[in-house]
Amino acid sequence: MRFTRLLMGALLAMGMAVSVVPLTASPAQAASQHVGTYGNESRCQSRGYRVCYYYSTWTAAYWGGNQDDGDLGNNYFFSGSGSGAGQVVRNNARKIQCDSWANRCFSYYSPGWQGNYDWLWGGEYGELYYTWNDNASVYIESR
């Protein structure tokens, strides 16, 4: 700090202009991607879930929910629903579906609905992009 003041004083004495720029980090803008295509996977729709995650393929294990979840680490792909059954949903999903009863669904990279995210309109399904195997929270926007 003392050296900085001395340097600024020397520059001013030599007639040079000095500007002070604070060294603060600004938050990075989160990236987002629309990943939806109109349609659905029947297991999710027939059970009335607002959002479903899929372990890998559309026939692999899935998990469904009807409300926002700030940390998917305590949810598991349904038992007996295909490869990946019993695995934790957080950071293990490749695909997502948003039911037509929702306006939009958002899959976030970090817990607490933070970071990069993928989103779909209600009545769409698709493969995750920014949150492919990095999904930590989900937000369901109501109609």
N, C-alpha and C positions, 0 to 999 in steps of 0.2 A: 504494500500500500504506500509506504514512504517513498519507494523507488518510483512508483507511478506519479506521485505528486512532484517529485524532483524532475522527472522527465517532462511532464506537462509544463512546469515552470521554465525549464530550459528552452523548450520549443516556443513558448510565448515570448520569452526574452529575445529570441532570434527573429521575432516577428512572424512566426508561422501560426496559422490557425489550428486550433485544437477542437475537435468535437468529441464528446463523450457519448458513447453508445452503451447502454446497459446490456450486460451479458445475461439475458434471461432466455430460457428456452420456451418457445411457444408450442402449444400442444399440436401434435400432428393431426391432420385431417383424416378421418377414417374413410377408407375406401369401401364402396358398396357395389354389388352386382345383382341385377335382376336375373334369377335363374329359373323362372317358371315357364312352363308350357301348359296350356289348358288341358286338363284331364286329371285322372286320379288313379290310385291303386286301391282295389276293392276292399282289402282287409281293413285299411284305415277308415275308409268312408263308411263301411257297414257297421263299425263299432262306435261311430259318432264322435271321434276325436277331432279336435280343431287343428292339431298339427301332429305329424308323425315324422320320425327319423328312421332311416333304414341303414343297417350295418354296411351293406355293400351294394347288392343288386336289389331289384324290386321284389325278388322272391326270398331274400335273406331276412334275418331277424329284424323286427321293427319295435318301436316304442311309440306310444301315443299319449298326448296330454291335452287338457282343455283349458289350461291357464298358463300365464307367464311363469317362467322358471329362471331365476337368476343364477342358478348353478346346477347344471345337468349331471354333476358328479355323483348325485345320490339317486339316480335313475338307472334302470337296467333294461336292456332289450328283453322283450317278453320271452319267457321260457317256452320252448317248443315251437318257436316261430321261424326257425331256419338257422343257417350258419351265423354265428355271432350271438346266439341266444345266451342270456345271462351276463354278457359283457356290459360294462358301464357305457352309458350313452355318450357322456362327455368325451370329446376327442376321438370318437369311434364311428361317426356317421358319414356316409358319402352322399346320401340322397335325402330329400325332404318333400313333404306334401303339406299343403295348406288347404283346409276344408273350405267349402263355399260359404259356410256360416261365418267365417272370419273375413275381415276386409283385406288384411295383409298379415303375413307372418315373417318374422325376422330371426335369422340365426346369427348369433354373435360369436366372435373369436374369443372373447374374454368373459369371465363371470360378471354379473351385474350389468349386462347389456352394454358392454364397452368394446371398443376396437372395431376392426373391419367386420363387415356383415354382408350376408346374402339375404335376399328377400323375394317373396312371391305374392301375387294377388291371391285372394280366396278362389278356390277351384283350380289351382295350378299345382303341378309337381315338377321336380327337376333335380339335377345333380348340383351339389354344393360347389362353390368356386373358392371364395376366400376362406370359408370355414370347413372345407372338405377335410375330415378327420381332425379338425381344430374347432369344433363347435362346443362352446362352454355355457351358453345361455340362449333362451328363446323368448321372444316377445310376440304376443298375438294381439293385433290391433282389431278391436271389435268394429262391427258395422254400425 
